[in-house]
Amino acid sequence: MKELQEKIEKFNEERDWDQFHSPANLAKSISIEAGELLECFQWNEDNYDIEEVKEELADVLNYCIQMANKLGVDPKQIVLDKMEKTAKKYPVEKAKGVSTKYTKL
């Protein structure tokens, strides 16, 4: 993960793009790219172009990693922290195999 973060940082530094990457701009970019990922499944969720999905997913991940870098947080750690918190909200014995919101379990 660290190697990927460093490659993304170097890529942006070489192009002087960091000046455009405020947390707000990165959040907007994540949302825009997530919309483009969703568009891959717009009319037929079973018949999608995997190459297009991979490209849009890569864009989302790229902006998420850039935002973590900008905020000075470790992406791996924040995902692990969130999973721990979510595990408490959705204990296996109540949540296994159901999509019910935690407030209604």
Secondary structure, DSSP 4 states (H G I P E B T S, - for coil): -HHHHHHHHHHHHHHT-GGG--HHHHHHHHHHHHHHHHHTTSS-TTS--HHHHHHHHHHHHHHHHHHHHHHT--HHHHHHHHHHHHHHHS-HHHHTT----GGG-
